[in-house]
Amino acid sequence: MAFKLTINGIAQKDMRLFNNKETFDIVKTLDKMESIGQMGEPIHADLNVWVYRVGRVRIFFQKKGKNEIMILTIAKGIGPLVKKRCM
């Protein structure tokens, strides 16, 4: 089953912050998410926000409906700004 992957504007801007290898790994992971869907773990039991780790990079996303995933932000580490973007 193919999944529809949507990348919001913040995540698109975040992509500019990574070096070539990190970008390659992120794109490869997004392709994998598009084909198999659910990856990672929830960051909080009550929130529909999930995180998947790619090396030192974390991809934060929400599951929308049965076969849609929205990428919220992509960041190195986790800080207050990342948490705010996901809420």
C-alpha positions as CSV (number, residue, x, y, z in Angstrom):
1,M,0.0,0.0,0.0
2,A,1.4,3.4,-1.0
3,F,1.1,6.3,1.4
4,K,0.7,9.9,0.5
5,L,3.5,11.9,2.1
6,T,3.0,15.7,2.6
7,I,5.9,17.9,3.7
8,N,4.9,21.2,5.2
9,G,6.8,24.5,4.6
10,I,8.7,24.4,7.8
11,A,10.1,20.9,7.1
12,Q,11.0,22.0,3.5
13,K,13.0,24.9,5.0
14,D,14.6,22.6,7.5
15,M,16.0,20.4,4.7
16,R,18.4,23.3,3.7
17,L,20.2,23.0,7.0
18,F,21.7,19.5,6.4
19,N,24.8,18.4,4.6
20,N,24.7,16.2,1.5
21,K,24.9,12.8,3.4
22,E,22.2,13.8,5.9
23,T,20.0,15.0,3.1
24,F,20.5,11.8,1.1
25,D,19.6,9.7,4.3
26,I,16.5,11.8,4.9
27,V,15.2,11.5,1.4
28,K,15.9,7.8,1.4
29,T,13.9,7.5,4.7
30,L,11.0,9.6,3.3
31,D,10.9,7.3,0.3
32,K,10.7,4.3,2.6
33,M,8.0,6.0,4.7
34,E,6.0,6.6,1.5
35,S,6.1,2.9,0.6
36,I,5.6,1.3,4.0
37,G,4.0,4.1,6.1
38,Q,4.2,3.8,9.9
39,M,7.7,4.1,11.3
40,G,9.1,5.5,14.5
41,E,7.4,6.0,17.8
42,P,4.9,8.4,19.4
43,I,6.4,11.3,21.3
44,H,3.5,11.4,23.6
45,A,0.6,9.1,24.3
46,D,-2.1,11.8,23.8
47,L,-0.7,13.5,20.7
48,N,-0.7,12.2,17.2
49,V,2.9,13.2,16.7
50,W,5.5,10.6,15.9
51,V,9.3,10.7,15.6
52,Y,11.6,8.6,13.5
53,R,15.3,8.9,14.0
54,V,17.9,8.9,11.1
55,G,21.3,9.0,12.7
56,R,21.4,12.4,14.5
57,V,18.4,13.7,12.6
58,R,14.8,13.3,13.7
59,I,11.8,13.4,11.5
60,F,8.6,14.5,13.2
61,F,5.3,13.6,11.6
62,Q,1.6,13.1,12.0
63,K,-0.6,10.3,10.7
64,K,-3.5,11.8,8.8
65,G,-6.2,9.3,8.0
66,K,-5.5,5.7,7.0
67,N,-2.8,6.3,4.4
68,E,-1.5,9.8,4.7
69,I,1.5,11.1,6.6
70,M,2.4,14.8,7.1
71,I,6.0,15.7,7.8
72,L,6.0,18.5,10.5
73,T,9.7,19.3,11.0
74,I,13.1,17.7,10.5
75,A,15.8,18.6,13.1
76,K,19.1,17.6,14.7
77,G,18.4,17.0,18.3
78,I,15.3,18.1,20.1
79,G,14.7,21.4,21.7
80,P,11.9,23.8,22.6
81,L,11.5,25.1,19.1
82,V,11.0,21.6,17.7
83,K,8.5,20.8,20.4
84,K,6.6,24.0,19.7
85,R,6.5,23.2,15.9
86,C,4.9,19.8,16.6
87,M,2.1,21.0,18.9
